[in-house]
Amino acid sequence: MITQSSPSSVKPVLSKQLDQRWQIAPAQCEQAATIAQATNLSPLLAQVLLNRDITSPAQAQIFLHPELEVLPSPLEDFTDLPLSLELLINAINQRRKIAICGDYDADGMTSTALLLRALRTLDAQVDYAIPSRMSEGYGINQRIVEEFYDEGVGLILTVDNGIAAHQPIARARELGLAVIITDHHDLPPELPDANAILNPKLIAETSPYRGVAGVGVAYILAIALAQSLGKTHELGNSLLELFTLGTIADLAPLTGVNRRWVRQGLQLLPKSKLAGVQALIQVTGLSGAKQMKPEAIGFRLGPRINAVGRLADPQIVIELLTTDDDGVALERAMQCEQINKQRQQLCEQIEQEAIAIVEDAINRSGNPAAPFVSPAESRVLVVVQPNWHHGVIGIVASRLVERYGVPVFIGTYEDEAQTHIRGSARSIPEFNVFDALQFCKDLLGKFGGHRAAGGFSLEAANLQNLRSRLQTFAHQCLQPEHLKPLVVIDAQATFDQLDLSLYAQIDALHPCGIENPDPVFWSANVRVIEQKRIGKGHIKFTLSQEGALPGKPRKFTAIAWRWGDYSPLPSQLDIAYRLRTNDWNGEISLELELVGVRKPVAIAASITFLHNKREYHCEVLQQATGKQLRILSPQGKELIVQQGQKMGTVNEHQCDPISVSVCKPPYYEVVKAAVIALENANQSP
């Protein structure tokens, strides 16, 4: 745990940036060639499809053309959907009041706006409430239930919350109110006593609806209701736009129906019929764009919506997304813009203060008199400071994970007396945040989350014990090799293979996002011709690599966001990157967006050998820390063993890396076979 009242100046940590973990997907040349031929894609992108578990031409065609898939009826997959429709239709016909209880994040606010627009269009009497982030926290509560009852509400509809709200739901039922829960969060051991529950976690894992966010459940309910009432045409396409905004902003997986519907929604957004969306596009400088990509929502529209929920009144966003008045829409969009600027300033300030604290701890590590423990020693980072805004500390936690490569728990005091702490956690693949919070549950007040992120509160008196407990948990599940930022890479490419034609083909893989990320390539032995800091801590490069024609290297401009502290980088590097374009004065050029660098790797040996009648491939890499043996199995599993170590790491696509003992079967036998094969190869004339 690191806590300090007066942070010192920030120092660059160049070695940390160069000390990344690169997880490179195994090349599957034969399968990639088959898929490339069937789809007319580059073999590089066929390899990307294989990395997404798309292993046949038929699967590839469905992925590239998701509208070809025949979807099951949601009425079949969501068992409580027919009852939900019955409750809503009765309420509409009987003119009973319906109340929506939403949430203050982008998913919850777009869900609320979506159902408000839909129900009003379908002649329902409907209103909404969203709990206060600052004073009440997440989810429906008893105050909201009591107020709904006093207002004469007959049916409560939760969106993006409610699946764990046992007491508020029980109170609503006591008062005679009907309750429909629509949520997508993990299921508690016992479900609340609602009349109906719509949650994709309750349906089959093979269902295309399984990955929808809260806004996806709301969309399915709204469309099914309109179909039941014979009024589908009255809704138009506006709900699909809201679905797209919320799905991308909530980082929902872009698979199944999410991929299909988001793809359609992205085509609608540039010419949106919603006044609020057009106003938001205008203030973010996206007006005139011919197409919208997920990153435009993820980095431009979504943050402005989320910022309001973090720092201000969610009603601003609800009015933005439900108004048909252009003037009101522009006014609300401008408010979103100003609040987001405030959010950016807070994040930058808190991040710099947190980095200074951590760097000070690293500088003091090894001093027995120092009460600080560096991230490398503790294997988890806990930073608590007064006067930080808890609405944005989760964003800072993510940035610290990116920088230091360890799980981060960050908190701030909620009162002047500094007796109570509220915090957020973000993680790395090998560390389960929710399990860690469960491990510390006797020290915590409220807590919740999932594998990658969570929230928690505790009495300040328990802080030291929490630090110790989290360190114990981290040492149980993390090895030293896990404590490096992870870069997941699809395939190796040379600069000769990079052109606008390849970039255009990547469009066929869009929309990219969670579970379908933008392709990441790597190139070896790249020369840094020029590098300079630009903007707020970014680095712009001119890079070159020798091409197929001797003496004619290929050159590219590259950008590395937020790498200013790591400048200057060495002149020769292996680089990992995404492809981007730059439109300057009507001339479009290809650029690289760096996501990783490392010192060029020297391959000391590379052979193929047989073991148990199966063909394996192995390489010996010469690194600064010694030799490293990498063995690739026929199934695509990769075993990595550092010279002199008894533990190795197994990487398998779509799975978290695991630590294994190379002194025990079956790893001992395959390592021994590889070593013998290497020795025999060295003895060959």
C-alpha positions as CSV (number, residue, x, y, z in Angstrom):
1,M,0.0,0.0,0.0
2,I,1.2,3.5,-0.8
3,T,-0.2,6.5,0.9
4,Q,1.5,9.9,1.1
5,S,0.4,13.5,1.6
6,S,3.0,15.4,-0.4
7,P,3.9,13.8,-3.7
8,S,7.4,14.5,-5.2
9,S,8.2,15.2,-8.8
10,V,7.5,12.6,-11.4
11,K,10.6,10.7,-12.9
12,P,10.6,8.9,-16.2
13,V,10.6,5.1,-16.1
14,L,11.9,4.2,-19.5
15,S,12.9,0.7,-18.5
16,K,9.3,0.0,-17.5
17,Q,8.0,0.7,-21.0
18,L,10.6,-1.5,-22.6
19,D,9.9,-4.3,-20.1
20,Q,6.6,-5.4,-21.5
21,R,5.1,-8.9,-21.9
22,W,4.5,-9.6,-25.6
23,Q,1.9,-12.4,-26.2
24,I,2.1,-13.2,-29.9
25,A,-0.5,-15.4,-31.4
26,P,0.9,-18.6,-32.9
27,A,1.1,-18.4,-36.7
28,Q,-1.3,-20.8,-38.5
29,C,-0.2,-20.4,-42.1
30,E,-2.1,-23.3,-43.7
31,Q,-5.4,-22.4,-42.1
32,A,-4.9,-18.7,-42.7
33,A,-4.2,-19.4,-46.4
34,T,-7.5,-21.3,-46.7
35,I,-9.5,-18.6,-45.0
36,A,-7.8,-15.9,-47.1
37,Q,-8.7,-17.6,-50.3
38,A,-12.3,-18.1,-49.3
39,T,-12.7,-14.5,-48.1
40,N,-10.4,-12.5,-50.4
41,L,-8.6,-11.2,-47.3
42,S,-4.9,-10.7,-46.8
43,P,-3.3,-13.7,-45.0
44,L,-2.5,-11.3,-42.2
45,L,-6.1,-10.6,-41.6
46,A,-7.0,-14.3,-42.1
47,Q,-4.6,-14.9,-39.2
48,V,-6.5,-12.3,-37.2
49,L,-9.7,-14.2,-37.7
50,L,-8.1,-17.4,-36.5
51,N,-7.0,-15.5,-33.4
52,R,-10.7,-14.7,-32.8
53,D,-11.5,-18.4,-32.9
54,I,-13.0,-18.1,-36.4
55,T,-11.5,-21.3,-37.9
56,S,-13.6,-22.1,-41.0
57,P,-14.6,-20.3,-44.2
58,A,-18.3,-20.6,-43.1
59,Q,-17.6,-19.0,-39.8
60,A,-15.6,-16.3,-41.5
61,Q,-18.5,-15.4,-43.9
62,I,-20.9,-15.1,-41.0
63,F,-18.4,-12.9,-39.1
64,L,-17.8,-10.6,-42.2
65,H,-21.5,-10.5,-43.0
66,P,-23.4,-10.8,-39.6
67,E,-26.7,-10.0,-41.2
68,L,-26.6,-13.5,-42.8
69,E,-27.1,-15.2,-39.4
70,V,-30.6,-16.3,-38.6
71,L,-31.4,-15.0,-35.1
72,P,-33.6,-16.9,-32.6
73,S,-36.6,-15.1,-31.2
74,P,-35.7,-13.3,-28.0
75,L,-39.0,-14.6,-26.6
76,E,-37.4,-18.1,-26.7
77,D,-34.1,-17.2,-25.1
78,F,-35.4,-14.8,-22.4
79,T,-37.9,-16.9,-20.5
80,D,-39.4,-13.9,-18.6
81,L,-39.8,-11.7,-21.7
82,P,-43.4,-12.8,-22.4
83,L,-44.4,-12.0,-18.8
84,S,-42.6,-8.6,-19.0
85,L,-44.5,-7.7,-22.2
86,E,-47.8,-8.7,-20.5
87,L,-47.1,-6.5,-17.5
88,L,-46.1,-3.5,-19.7
89,I,-49.1,-3.9,-22.1
90,N,-51.5,-4.1,-19.1
91,A,-49.9,-1.0,-17.6
92,I,-50.2,0.9,-20.9
93,N,-53.8,-0.1,-21.5
94,Q,-54.9,0.6,-17.9
95,R,-53.0,4.0,-17.9
96,R,-51.0,3.0,-14.8
97,K,-47.8,4.9,-14.2
98,I,-44.5,3.2,-15.1
99,A,-41.2,4.3,-13.5
100,I,-37.7,3.5,-14.8
101,C,-34.9,3.3,-12.3
102,G,-31.6,3.8,-14.2
103,D,-27.9,4.1,-13.5
104,Y,-25.4,7.0,-13.8
105,D,-23.0,5.4,-16.3
106,A,-23.3,5.6,-20.1
107,D,-24.9,2.2,-20.3
108,G,-27.5,3.1,-17.6
109,M,-28.2,6.6,-19.0
110,T,-28.6,5.4,-22.7
111,S,-30.8,2.5,-21.4
112,T,-33.0,5.0,-19.5
113,A,-33.3,7.3,-22.5
114,L,-34.0,4.4,-24.8
115,L,-36.9,3.1,-22.8
116,L,-38.3,6.6,-22.1
117,R,-38.4,7.3,-25.8
118,A,-39.9,3.9,-26.6
119,L,-42.6,3.9,-23.9
120,R,-43.6,7.5,-24.6
121,T,-44.0,6.6,-28.3
122,L,-46.1,3.6,-27.3
123,D,-48.4,5.9,-25.2
124,A,-47.2,4.8,-21.8
125,Q,-47.3,7.1,-18.8
126,V,-43.6,6.9,-17.8
127,D,-41.0,8.8,-15.7
128,Y,-37.6,7.9,-14.3
129,A,-35.2,8.3,-11.4
130,I,-31.4,7.7,-11.2
131,P,-29.8,7.4,-7.7
132,S,-27.1,9.9,-6.7
133,R,-23.6,8.7,-7.3
134,M,-22.2,10.8,-4.5
135,S,-24.7,10.1,-1.7
136,E,-26.4,6.8,-2.6
137,G,-24.2,4.9,-4.9
138,Y,-25.2,2.3,-7.5
139,G,-28.6,0.8,-8.0
140,I,-32.3,1.1,-7.0
141,N,-32.8,1.8,-3.3
142,Q,-35.6,2.0,-0.8
143,R,-35.9,5.8,-1.1
144,I,-36.6,5.6,-4.8
145,V,-39.1,2.8,-4.2
146,E,-40.9,4.8,-1.6
147,E,-41.0,7.9,-3.8
148,F,-42.3,5.9,-6.7
149,Y,-45.1,4.6,-4.5
150,D,-46.0,8.0,-3.2
151,E,-46.2,9.2,-6.9
152,G,-48.7,6.5,-7.7
153,V,-46.4,4.3,-9.8
154,G,-47.8,0.8,-10.5
155,L,-44.8,-0.8,-12.3
156,I,-41.1,-0.3,-11.7
157,L,-38.7,-1.1,-14.5
158,T,-35.0,-1.2,-13.6
159,V,-32.3,-0.8,-16.3
160,D,-28.7,-1.7,-15.9
161,N,-29.2,-2.5,-12.2
162,G,-31.4,-4.4,-9.8
163,I,-30.1,-8.0,-10.1
164,A,-28.7,-7.8,-6.5
165,A,-31.2,-5.4,-5.0
166,H,-33.1,-7.8,-2.8
167,Q,-34.4,-5.4,-0.1
168,P,-35.6,-2.6,-2.4
169,I,-37.4,-5.1,-4.6
170,A,-38.9,-6.8,-1.6
171,R,-40.1,-3.4,-0.4
172,A,-41.7,-2.6,-3.7
173,R,-43.6,-5.9,-3.7
174,E,-44.8,-5.2,-0.2
175,L,-46.2,-2.0,-1.4
176,G,-48.1,-3.8,-4.2
177,L,-45.8,-2.6,-7.1
178,A,-44.9,-4.8,-9.9
179,V,-41.2,-5.0,-10.8
180,I,-39.4,-5.9,-14.0
181,I,-35.6,-6.1,-13.6
182,T,-33.5,-5.6,-16.7
183,D,-29.8,-6.0,-16.0
184,H,-26.7,-7.6,-17.4
185,H,-24.5,-7.9,-14.3
186,D,-23.4,-11.1,-12.7
187,L,-26.0,-13.1,-10.9
188,P,-26.1,-13.3,-7.0
189,P,-26.6,-16.7,-5.3
190,E,-30.3,-15.8,-4.9
191,L,-32.3,-13.6,-7.3
192,P,-34.6,-10.8,-6.0
193,D,-38.3,-11.5,-5.8
194,A,-39.2,-9.5,-8.9
195,N,-42.2,-10.3,-11.1
196,A,-39.9,-10.8,-14.1
197,I,-36.1,-10.7,-14.6
198,L,-34.4,-10.1,-18.0
199,N,-30.7,-10.8,-17.8
200,P,-28.4,-12.3,-20.5
201,K,-26.5,-14.2,-17.7
202,L,-29.7,-16.3,-17.3
203,I,-29.8,-17.5,-20.9
204,A,-27.7,-20.1,-22.7
205,E,-24.1,-19.2,-23.2
206,T,-24.4,-20.1,-26.9
207,S,-27.2,-17.5,-27.4
208,P,-26.2,-14.6,-29.7
209,Y,-27.9,-12.3,-27.1
210,R,-25.6,-13.5,-24.3
211,G,-23.2,-10.5,-24.5
212,V,-25.6,-7.6,-24.5
213,A,-25.1,-4.8,-22.0
214,G,-28.0,-3.2,-20.1
215,V,-28.9,-1.1,-23.1
216,G,-29.1,-4.2,-25.2
217,V,-31.6,-5.8,-22.8
218,A,-33.6,-2.5,-22.9
219,Y,-33.5,-2.5,-26.7
220,I,-34.7,-6.1,-26.9
221,L,-37.6,-5.3,-24.5
222,A,-38.6,-2.1,-26.4
223,I,-38.6,-3.8,-29.8
224,A,-40.5,-6.8,-28.6
225,L,-43.1,-4.5,-26.9
226,A,-43.5,-2.5,-30.1
227,Q,-44.0,-5.7,-32.1
228,S,-46.6,-7.0,-29.7
229,L,-48.5,-3.7,-30.0
230,G,-48.1,-3.6,-33.8
231,K,-46.3,-0.3,-33.7
232,T,-42.7,-1.2,-34.7
233,H,-42.6,1.4,-37.5
234,E,-43.4,4.2,-35.0
235,L,-40.1,3.7,-33.2
236,G,-38.0,4.3,-36.3
237,N,-34.2,3.8,-36.0
238,S,-33.5,6.1,-33.0
239,L,-33.4,3.2,-30.5
240,L,-30.7,1.5,-32.5
241,E,-28.6,4.6,-32.3
242,L,-28.9,4.7,-28.5
243,F,-28.2,1.0,-28.3
244,T,-24.9,1.6,-30.3
245,L,-23.8,4.5,-28.1
246,G,-24.4,2.5,-24.8
247,T,-23.0,-0.8,-26.0
248,I,-19.7,0.7,-27.1
249,A,-19.4,3.1,-24.2
250,D,-20.0,0.2,-21.7
251,L,-17.2,-1.9,-23.4
252,A,-19.7,-4.7,-24.1
253,P,-18.2,-7.5,-26.3
254,L,-18.7,-6.8,-30.0
255,T,-19.8,-10.3,-30.8
256,G,-23.2,-11.9,-31.5
257,V,-26.1,-9.5,-31.9
258,N,-23.9,-6.7,-30.5
259,R,-21.7,-6.9,-33.6
260,R,-24.7,-7.0,-35.9
261,W,-26.7,-4.2,-34.4
262,V,-23.7,-1.9,-33.6
263,R,-22.6,-2.3,-37.3
264,Q,-26.1,-1.1,-38.3
265,G,-26.1,1.7,-35.7
266,L,-22.8,3.1,-36.7
267,Q,-24.1,3.7,-40.2
268,L,-27.1,5.7,-38.8
269,L,-25.2,7.9,-36.3
270,P,-23.5,10.4,-38.8
271,K,-27.0,11.4,-40.0
272,S,-28.8,10.8,-36.7
273,K,-32.4,11.9,-36.4
274,L,-31.9,12.5,-32.7
275,A,-31.3,16.2,-31.9
276,G,-29.2,15.3,-28.9
277,V,-26.9,13.0,-30.8
278,Q,-26.4,15.5,-33.6
279,A,-25.6,18.2,-31.0
280,L,-23.1,15.9,-29.3
281,I,-21.5,15.1,-32.7
282,Q,-21.3,18.9,-33.4
283,V,-19.6,19.9,-30.1
284,T,-17.1,17.0,-30.4
285,G,-16.0,18.1,-33.9
286,L,-17.3,15.0,-35.7
287,S,-19.8,16.8,-37.9
288,G,-19.4,15.9,-41.6
289,A,-18.0,12.5,-40.9
290,K,-19.1,10.1,-43.6
291,Q,-18.8,7.1,-41.3
292,M,-18.6,6.5,-37.5
293,K,-16.2,4.0,-36.0
294,P,-16.3,2.6,-32.5
295,E,-13.3,4.7,-31.4
296,A,-15.4,7.9,-32.2
297,I,-17.8,6.7,-29.5
298,G,-15.2,5.2,-27.2
299,F,-13.0,8.3,-27.2
300,R,-15.3,11.2,-28.2
301,L,-19.0,10.7,-27.6
302,G,-18.9,8.1,-24.8
303,P,-16.6,10.0,-22.4
304,R,-18.7,13.1,-22.6
305,I,-21.8,11.1,-21.6
306,N,-19.9,9.2,-18.9
307,A,-18.4,12.4,-17.5
308,V,-21.8,13.7,-16.6
309,G,-22.6,10.6,-14.6
310,R,-19.2,10.9,-12.8
311,L,-19.3,14.5,-11.9
312,A,-22.8,16.0,-12.4
313,D,-26.5,15.3,-12.7
314,P,-27.4,12.4,-15.1
315,Q,-30.6,14.3,-16.0
316,I,-28.4,16.4,-18.3
317,V,-27.8,13.3,-20.5
318,I,-31.4,12.0,-20.2
319,E,-32.7,15.4,-21.5
320,L,-30.0,15.4,-24.2
321,L,-31.0,12.0,-25.5
322,T,-34.8,12.4,-25.2
323,T,-35.4,16.0,-26.4
324,D,-36.5,16.8,-29.9
325,D,-35.7,20.5,-29.5
326,D,-32.5,21.5,-31.3
327,G,-31.8,24.4,-28.9
328,V,-32.2,22.3,-25.7
329,A,-30.1,19.6,-27.3
330,L,-27.2,22.0,-28.1
331,E,-27.4,23.5,-24.6
332,R,-27.1,20.0,-23.0
333,A,-24.4,18.9,-25.3
334,M,-22.3,22.0,-24.4
335,Q,-22.8,21.1,-20.7
336,C,-21.5,17.6,-21.5
337,E,-18.5,19.2,-23.2
338,Q,-17.7,21.4,-20.2
339,I,-18.1,18.7,-17.7
340,N,-15.9,16.4,-19.7
341,K,-13.1,19.0,-19.7
342,Q,-13.4,19.2,-16.0
343,R,-13.2,15.4,-15.9
344,Q,-10.0,15.5,-18.0
345,Q,-8.4,18.0,-15.8
346,L,-9.2,16.0,-12.7
347,C,-7.9,12.8,-14.2
348,E,-4.7,14.4,-15.3
349,Q,-4.1,16.0,-11.9
350,I,-4.9,12.8,-9.9
351,E,-2.8,10.7,-12.3
352,Q,0.2,12.9,-11.9
353,E,-0.1,12.9,-8.1
354,A,-0.5,9.1,-8.0
355,I,2.5,8.6,-10.3
356,A,4.6,10.8,-8.1
357,I,3.6,8.8,-5.0
358,V,4.4,5.5,-6.7
359,E,7.7,6.7,-8.1
360,D,8.7,8.0,-4.6
361,A,7.8,4.5,-3.2
362,I,10.0,2.8,-5.9
363,N,12.9,5.1,-5.1
364,R,12.6,4.3,-1.4
365,S,12.2,0.5,-1.9
366,G,15.0,-1.4,-0.3
367,N,15.3,1.0,2.6
368,P,14.3,-0.9,5.7
369,A,13.3,2.4,7.4
370,A,10.9,3.3,4.6
371,P,7.2,2.5,5.2
372,F,6.6,2.1,1.4
373,V,6.5,-1.0,-0.7
374,S,7.1,-0.8,-4.5
375,P,4.6,-2.4,-6.9
376,A,7.2,-5.1,-7.9
377,E,7.5,-6.2,-4.3
378,S,3.9,-6.0,-3.3
379,R,2.6,-7.3,-6.7
380,V,-0.4,-5.0,-6.2
381,L,-0.7,-1.2,-6.0
382,V,-2.9,0.5,-3.4
383,V,-2.9,4.3,-3.5
384,V,-5.2,6.3,-1.1
385,Q,-5.2,10.1,-0.9
386,P,-7.6,12.7,0.4
387,N,-9.4,15.2,-1.9
388,W,-9.5,13.0,-4.9
389,H,-12.8,12.8,-6.8
390,H,-14.1,9.2,-6.5
391,G,-16.1,9.7,-9.8
392,V,-12.8,9.6,-11.8
393,I,-10.4,7.5,-9.8
394,G,-11.4,4.4,-11.8
395,I,-10.1,6.0,-14.9
396,V,-6.8,6.8,-13.1
397,A,-6.6,3.2,-11.9
398,S,-6.8,2.0,-15.5
399,R,-3.9,4.3,-16.5
400,L,-1.8,3.1,-13.6
401,V,-2.4,-0.5,-14.6
402,E,-1.2,0.4,-18.1
403,R,1.9,2.1,-16.7
404,Y,3.0,-0.3,-14.0
405,G,1.5,-3.6,-15.1
406,V,0.1,-4.6,-11.7
407,P,-3.5,-4.6,-10.3
408,V,-4.4,-1.2,-8.9
409,F,-6.7,-0.3,-6.0
410,I,-7.1,3.4,-5.7
411,G,-9.2,5.3,-3.1
412,T,-10.0,8.6,-1.5
413,Y,-11.5,9.7,1.8
414,E,-15.2,10.5,1.8
415,D,-15.2,12.7,4.8
416,E,-13.0,15.5,6.3
417,A,-12.2,13.4,9.3
418,Q,-10.7,10.8,6.9
419,T,-12.5,7.9,8.6
420,H,-14.1,6.3,5.5
421,I,-12.6,5.4,2.1
422,R,-14.3,4.7,-1.2
423,G,-12.3,3.2,-4.0
424,S,-12.0,1.5,-7.4
425,A,-10.0,-1.3,-8.7
426,R,-8.6,-2.3,-12.1
427,S,-6.7,-5.4,-13.0
428,I,-4.4,-7.5,-15.2
429,P,-5.6,-10.9,-16.7
430,E,-4.0,-13.1,-14.0
431,F,-5.6,-11.2,-11.1
432,N,-9.4,-11.5,-10.4
433,V,-10.6,-8.3,-8.7
434,F,-13.9,-9.7,-7.4
435,D,-12.1,-12.7,-5.9
436,A,-9.6,-10.4,-4.3
437,L,-12.4,-8.3,-2.8
438,Q,-14.1,-11.5,-1.5
439,F,-10.8,-12.4,0.1
440,C,-10.9,-9.1,2.0
441,K,-14.7,-9.0,2.6
442,D,-14.4,-8.9,6.4
443,L,-12.4,-5.6,6.1
444,L,-14.8,-4.0,3.6
445,G,-18.1,-2.3,3.7
446,K,-19.8,-2.5,0.3
447,F,-18.0,-4.0,-2.6
448,G,-18.7,-5.5,-6.0
449,G,-17.4,-6.0,-9.5
450,H,-16.0,-8.7,-11.8
451,R,-12.7,-10.1,-12.9
452,A,-11.3,-6.9,-14.4
453,A,-12.7,-4.1,-12.3
454,G,-14.6,-3.4,-9.1
455,G,-15.6,-0.9,-6.4
456,F,-15.3,-1.0,-2.7
457,S,-15.6,1.0,0.5
458,L,-14.0,0.5,4.0
459,E,-13.2,2.2,7.3
460,A,-9.9,4.0,7.2
461,A,-8.8,2.0,10.2
462,N,-8.8,-1.1,8.1
463,L,-6.5,0.3,5.4
464,Q,-3.2,-1.3,6.6
465,N,-4.9,-4.6,7.0
466,L,-6.4,-4.3,3.5
467,R,-2.9,-3.6,2.1
468,S,-1.5,-6.7,3.7
469,R,-4.4,-8.9,2.7
470,L,-4.3,-7.8,-0.9
471,Q,-0.5,-8.4,-1.0
472,T,-1.1,-12.0,0.3
473,F,-3.8,-12.6,-2.4
474,A,-1.5,-11.1,-5.1
475,H,1.4,-13.4,-4.1
476,Q,-0.9,-16.4,-4.4
477,C,-1.9,-15.7,-8.0
478,L,0.9,-13.6,-9.5
479,Q,4.4,-14.6,-10.5
480,P,7.1,-12.0,-11.2
481,E,6.8,-12.5,-14.9
482,H,3.1,-11.4,-14.7
483,L,4.1,-7.9,-13.4
484,K,4.8,-6.4,-16.8
485,P,2.3,-4.6,-19.1
486,L,0.8,-7.1,-21.5
487,V,0.7,-6.5,-25.2
488,V,-1.4,-9.0,-27.2
489,I,-0.3,-9.3,-30.8
490,D,-2.0,-10.9,-33.8
491,A,0.8,-11.4,-36.3
492,Q,4.2,-10.3,-37.6
493,A,4.2,-7.9,-40.6
494,T,6.9,-6.2,-42.5
495,F,6.6,-2.6,-43.6
496,D,6.4,-3.8,-47.2
497,Q,3.1,-5.5,-46.3
498,L,1.5,-2.3,-44.9
499,D,-0.5,-0.2,-47.3
500,L,-3.9,1.5,-47.7
501,S,-5.3,-1.6,-49.3
502,L,-4.6,-3.7,-46.1
503,Y,-6.1,-0.9,-44.0
504,A,-9.3,-0.9,-46.2
505,Q,-9.6,-4.7,-45.6
506,I,-9.5,-4.1,-41.9
507,D,-12.9,-2.3,-42.3
508,A,-14.4,-5.8,-43.0
509,L,-13.5,-6.7,-39.4
510,H,-15.2,-3.7,-37.9
511,P,-16.8,-2.9,-35.6
512,C,-13.8,-3.6,-33.4
513,G,-13.8,-3.4,-29.7
514,I,-14.0,-5.8,-26.7
515,E,-13.5,-9.5,-27.8
516,N,-12.9,-8.2,-31.3
517,P,-10.1,-5.8,-30.9
518,D,-8.4,-3.9,-33.7
519,P,-5.6,-6.0,-35.2
520,V,-2.2,-5.5,-33.6
521,F,0.9,-6.3,-35.7
522,W,4.5,-6.3,-34.9
523,S,7.6,-5.6,-36.9
524,A,11.2,-6.5,-36.2
525,N,14.4,-4.3,-36.2
526,V,12.7,-1.0,-36.9
527,R,14.9,2.1,-37.0
528,V,13.9,5.3,-35.2
529,I,14.8,8.1,-37.5
530,E,13.1,10.9,-35.6
531,Q,11.2,11.2,-32.3
532,K,9.7,14.3,-30.7
533,R,7.2,15.0,-27.9
534,I,3.9,16.6,-29.0
535,G,0.8,17.7,-27.2
536,K,0.2,16.6,-23.6
537,G,2.9,13.9,-23.3
538,H,2.7,12.1,-26.6
539,I,5.6,11.1,-28.9
540,K,5.6,11.3,-32.7
541,F,8.1,9.1,-34.6
542,T,9.5,8.6,-38.1
543,L,10.3,4.9,-38.4
544,S,12.0,2.9,-41.2
545,Q,12.6,-0.8,-42.0
546,E,14.7,-2.3,-44.7
547,G,12.4,-3.5,-47.5
548,A,12.5,-6.2,-50.1
549,L,14.6,-3.9,-52.4
550,P,18.1,-3.3,-50.9
551,G,18.8,0.3,-50.0
552,K,15.1,1.3,-50.3
553,P,13.7,1.2,-46.7
554,R,10.0,1.8,-46.1
555,K,9.1,4.7,-43.8
556,F,6.1,5.5,-41.7
557,T,5.0,8.1,-39.2
558,A,3.9,6.7,-35.9
559,I,2.3,8.1,-32.7
560,A,2.6,6.8,-29.2
561,W,-0.1,8.2,-26.9
562,R,0.9,9.2,-23.4
563,W,4.5,7.9,-23.8
564,G,6.2,11.3,-23.1
565,D,7.8,10.1,-19.9
566,Y,9.6,7.3,-21.9
567,S,11.3,9.7,-24.4
568,P,13.8,9.3,-25.9
569,L,13.5,5.6,-27.0
570,P,16.4,3.6,-28.4
571,S,17.2,4.0,-32.1
572,Q,16.5,0.3,-32.9
573,L,13.4,-1.5,-31.8
574,D,10.8,-4.2,-32.3
575,I,7.5,-2.4,-32.4
576,A,3.8,-3.5,-31.9
577,Y,1.2,-1.3,-33.5
578,R,-2.3,-0.7,-34.9
579,L,-2.9,0.8,-38.3
580,R,-4.5,4.3,-38.6
581,T,-4.9,6.9,-41.4
582,N,-4.1,10.6,-41.4
583,D,-6.1,12.9,-43.7
584,W,-4.1,16.0,-44.3
585,N,-5.3,18.5,-47.0
586,G,-7.3,15.7,-48.7
587,E,-4.3,13.4,-48.9
588,I,-4.7,10.2,-46.9
589,S,-1.7,8.4,-45.6
590,L,-1.1,5.3,-43.4
591,E,0.2,5.8,-39.9
592,L,1.1,3.5,-37.0
593,E,-0.2,3.8,-33.5
594,L,2.4,2.2,-31.2
595,V,1.1,0.0,-28.4
596,G,4.4,-1.7,-27.5
597,V,8.2,-1.7,-28.0
598,R,11.0,-3.9,-27.0
599,K,14.7,-4.3,-27.7
600,P,15.2,-6.3,-30.9
601,V,15.1,-10.0,-30.0
602,A,18.0,-12.2,-31.2
603,I,17.0,-15.7,-32.1
604,A,19.9,-17.9,-31.1
605,A,18.4,-21.1,-32.5
606,S,15.2,-22.3,-34.1
607,I,14.3,-25.9,-34.9
608,T,11.3,-28.3,-35.3
609,F,11.4,-31.6,-33.4
610,L,9.2,-34.7,-32.8
611,H,7.9,-35.7,-29.4
612,N,5.4,-38.5,-28.8
613,K,4.9,-38.6,-32.6
614,R,3.9,-34.9,-32.7
615,E,5.7,-32.0,-34.3
616,Y,6.8,-29.2,-32.1
617,H,8.6,-25.9,-32.9
618,C,11.1,-24.2,-30.5
619,E,13.2,-21.1,-30.5
620,V,16.0,-20.0,-28.2
621,L,15.9,-16.2,-27.7
622,Q,18.9,-14.3,-26.4
623,Q,17.6,-11.6,-24.0
624,A,19.2,-9.2,-21.5
625,T,18.1,-11.5,-18.7
626,G,19.5,-14.6,-20.3
627,K,18.3,-17.2,-22.7
628,Q,14.6,-18.0,-23.1
629,L,13.2,-21.2,-24.5
630,R,9.9,-21.0,-26.4
631,I,8.1,-24.2,-27.4
632,L,5.0,-24.2,-29.7
633,S,2.8,-27.3,-29.6
634,P,0.7,-28.6,-32.5
635,Q,-2.4,-27.3,-30.7
636,G,-1.1,-23.7,-30.6
637,K,0.0,-23.7,-26.9
638,E,3.2,-21.9,-26.2
639,L,5.5,-22.8,-23.3
640,I,8.0,-20.1,-22.2
641,V,10.9,-21.0,-19.9
642,Q,13.6,-18.6,-18.7
643,Q,17.1,-20.1,-18.4
644,G,17.7,-21.3,-14.8
645,Q,14.0,-21.1,-13.8
646,K,11.9,-24.0,-12.5
647,M,8.6,-22.3,-13.4
648,G,7.5,-21.6,-16.9
649,T,4.4,-19.9,-18.5
650,V,1.9,-21.5,-20.8
651,N,0.1,-19.2,-23.3
652,E,-3.0,-20.4,-25.1
653,H,-5.1,-18.2,-27.3
654,Q,-8.3,-16.8,-25.6
655,C,-7.0,-18.0,-22.2
656,D,-5.1,-16.3,-19.4
657,P,-1.4,-17.3,-19.2
658,I,-0.8,-19.8,-16.5
659,S,2.4,-20.7,-14.5
660,V,3.6,-24.3,-14.6
661,S,6.4,-26.3,-13.2
662,V,8.8,-27.5,-15.9
663,C,10.2,-30.0,-13.4
664,K,7.0,-32.1,-13.6
665,P,5.2,-33.9,-16.4
666,P,4.2,-33.2,-19.1
667,Y,6.3,-30.1,-19.3
668,Y,9.5,-31.7,-18.2
669,E,9.4,-34.3,-21.0
670,V,8.7,-31.8,-23.8
671,V,11.5,-29.4,-22.5
672,K,13.9,-32.3,-22.3
673,A,13.0,-33.3,-25.9
674,A,13.5,-29.8,-27.1
675,V,16.9,-29.5,-25.4
676,I,18.1,-32.8,-26.8
677,A,16.9,-31.7,-30.3
678,L,18.8,-28.4,-29.9
679,E,22.0,-30.2,-28.8
680,N,21.8,-32.6,-31.7
681,A,21.3,-29.7,-34.1
682,N,24.4,-28.0,-32.7
683,Q,26.4,-31.1,-33.2
684,S,25.4,-31.6,-36.8
685,P,28.1,-30.8,-39.4
